[in-house]
Amino acid sequence: MSLESNIAELVQASNALTGTVNGKIVDIDNKVAAKINDLDAWKNGAYSASMLGPNLIKNPLMNDYDPATLVPVGYSYSGCAIQVAHPFTKGFEGPYIATAPIDSVSDSNQATEQNPYWYGVYNKGPRLARGGLADGWGGISGKILKITAKPDVTKDWCTVWFPAAHAAFSNMVRFKGWIKLAKGSAFSLGTDAGHRGSMSYATRRIDTEKAPQGWFHFDTVLAISDCGSMSAAACVLGFPRDEEIEAYLALPYVAALTSDKGMME
């Protein structure tokens, strides 16, 4: 057999082997993708079917606030300013009525209590469609939180602390709520968020703006520092300290998760 024949056979065998390997790789990729889809489906199902534990945040509806400063009772802050706002603000929800108010606005970003954004006939919008924090069918009373800050790279914090409703010993929590970034590039959650520029578990404004009317629903499992008080810096909301910030938060919720150290009061 000539050298040329040997080379031709080797090339043919190599091509056949390459085709077999490529086929196996595609098969493996398909099986891995299917398992990932199964895992995602299980996670989504577990989230939707699991019970919600007590909210570790006290005064989450922010009905209790100082009438002079509009700061919700129990909340604290550093490097920023906070105050309660009406739920119509920035279109978190709209009025539950049949026709648009004469003083309504066409842009949800301009919406206020006096000039709301109308979502349609008896429709309060995609967050709380029928009964919200202001009115509606089966609605309740509540406020949302407005957070503002000026850029200052010398400040230690640009952070909001939440009041603790219960003592809870856990190094894992589930943190969820609605947030809108009108100004600022990102927000962060978790231990020491916003401390000297720390942006753990950060979500960028470029991503929050993809949500309807820019109201981003976050639902995150966080690994936090071991402590017994959620009002400490273990689970906080933070922002970049070198930017102008205007953000809005609604319905904050934190639950302790089962862990080796998990315990609630």
N, C-alpha and C positions, 0 to 999 in steps of 0.2 A: 504493500500500500504506500502510495506516494505521500510526501510531506504535505502537499496541498490537500489531499483527501483527509489526512489526519486533522489538519487545521479546520477544514470545513465541518467535520464531525464534531470537533470541540466547540466550534461556534454554534452549531445547531443544538448541541446539548446544553450549552450555556444559555442560549435563548429560551430553551424549554424550561430550564431551571428557573430563570428569571420570571417567566410567565407564571410558573407554579407558585413561587414566592410572592409575587405581586397579588396573585389570587388569594393566597392565605392572608396577606396583609389587609386586603379589602374585607375579607371575611371577619378578621379580628376586629377591624375598625367598626364594622357594622354591629358586631356583637357588643363591643364596648359602648357604642352609641345607644344601643337598645337598653343596656343595663343602666346607663345614665338617665335615659328617659324614664325607666321604671323607678329609679331612685327619686327623680324629681316629682314624679306622680305620687309616690309614697309620701314625700315630704309635704307636698301641697295638700294631700288628703289628711295627713296627720295634723297640719295646721288648722285646716277647716273643721276637723272633727274633734279636736282637743278642746277641753274646757279651759276657760280663762280664769286665772287665779285672781285674787283681790288686787286692786291697783295699789301699788306701793307709794304712789304719789298722792299726797293729801291735797284737797282743793283742786282737782284736775279741771273742773269746769270753770274755775276762777270766779265763782259768784261772790266769794268773800274777798273784798279788796278795800284798800284805804281810799275813801272818797276824795281825799285831798291830792294824793299822789297817783292814784289809779294803779298802784302796785298790788298784785294779788297777795293775800295774806300767806305768809310762810315762805314765799319765793325770795331768793336773794340773788345778787348779781355783782359782777365786778368787771370794769372796763367797758361796760355797756349800760344802756338804760332800758327798763321794761315798764310796760303799762298794759292794762287790759284794753281790748278794743271790741267793738260790736261785731257779731258774726257775719254781718253783711260786708264788712271791710274786705277789700280786694276780692270780693266775690266768693268767699268761702261757702256762703250759701246766699240764696235770694229769697224774696218774700213769697209766701204760699198764697197766691191770689190768682184770679182768673185772667186779669188783663194787666198790662205793664203800667206801673205807676207813672204819672205825668212827669215826675222828677227822676225817673230812672236813667241810667247811663248805658251807652252801647258798648263800653269797654269795661270788662270786669276789673281791670287794674285801677280804674278810677272809682270803684264802688265804695260807698260809705253807708252809714246808718241812714242818713238823710237822702242819699242818692244811690239806691241799690241797683244791682244788676238783676234783671228779670230773666229767668231761665225758661219761662213758658207757663202754660196754663197749669196751675197747681203743681208746680215743679220747682223745688228749691235748689236743684242742681245735682251734679254727680256725686257729691259727698254724702249728703243727707237729703234724699230726694223729697220725702214727704214731711217728716217731723224733725226739725233741727234744733239749734240752740236758741233761736229767736222766736220762731212761731211754727205753724204747720200742724198737720194732723198727727197727734201724739207727740208733739214737740216738748222740749224741756227748756229750762232757762240756763244760759251759760255764756261765757265770753271766750275770746281767743286772746293770745298774747302777742303784743308787738315788741320787737327787740331792735334797738338802734345802737350804733356805735360809730365813733370817728376813728380814723386810722391813727395808731400810736404804737410804734415798735418798742417803746420803753415800758409799756404797761405789762404786768405779769399775767393778767387774765383778760379774756374776752368771753365770759362764761355766765351761764344761768344755772343756779342750783334749785332743785325742787324739794319741797317739804316732804318729809317722810310720814306716811300714814301708819306704817307698822315697822317694827324692827324685823329685819330679815337677814339672816346669815347665808350668803351665797356668793360664789365667784362667777356665776352665770346668770344673766337676766335676759328677758325679752323686752325690748323697748320699741314702742310703736306710736304713731301719731301722724298728723298732717303738718307739712311745713311748706312755706312759700318764701323764696328768696327774691325780694325785689331789688336788693343791692347786695353785693358780695359774691365771691366766687364759689363758696362751699360752706357746709356746716359739718360738724363732727359730733360724735357721741362717745360716751364711755368715760373711763378713768382719766381725770385731768384734761379733758377736752378743752381746748382754748387756752391752756396754760403755756405761756411763752411761745405761742405759735404752734403748739402741739395739735395735730389734726388727725387723731385716731378715728378709724371707721368713718372716714370723710366721704361725703357725697357732693358732687360738683353741681353748680347751678346749671351748667350745660345739660345735665341729666334731669334735674328737677323741672326745668322748663318744658320738658317733653310731656309732662303730666297735664291733664285738662286744667286750663286756666293757671297753670304753673303750680298747682297745689299737689305736692308730691307726698304720697303715702309711704312712709318708711315702716318697716317691720323687720327688726334685726335682733339676732341673738348676739349678745356681747359677753366677752370674758372681761371681768372687772376685778379690781383689787378686793381682797378679803376684808370685809368690815360689816358692821351690823346696822349702819344707818345710811339710808339712801340719800339723806340730805348732805352727806359728806361729798367729797370730790370723786367718789367711786363711779357715779353714773350721772353725768352732767351733759349739757348742751353747750358746744363751743363754736367759735368762729375765728377766722384769721384776724390777728391784731393789727395788721398793716393795711386794712381796707375799710372803706365805709360800708357799714352793714345796715340793712333794713330787712328784717325777716319777721315772719308771722307763724305762730305755732298754735295748733288746735288739737284738743283731745289727747294730751300726752298720757301714755299708759306704760307702766313698768311692772313686770311680774317676775318673781324669783323662779328659777328653774331647779329641777331636781339635780342635786350634785352630792358629792361625798360630804360636803359641809353644809348642805342646805337645811335651813330651819327658819320658821317664821314665828313671830310672837303670838 
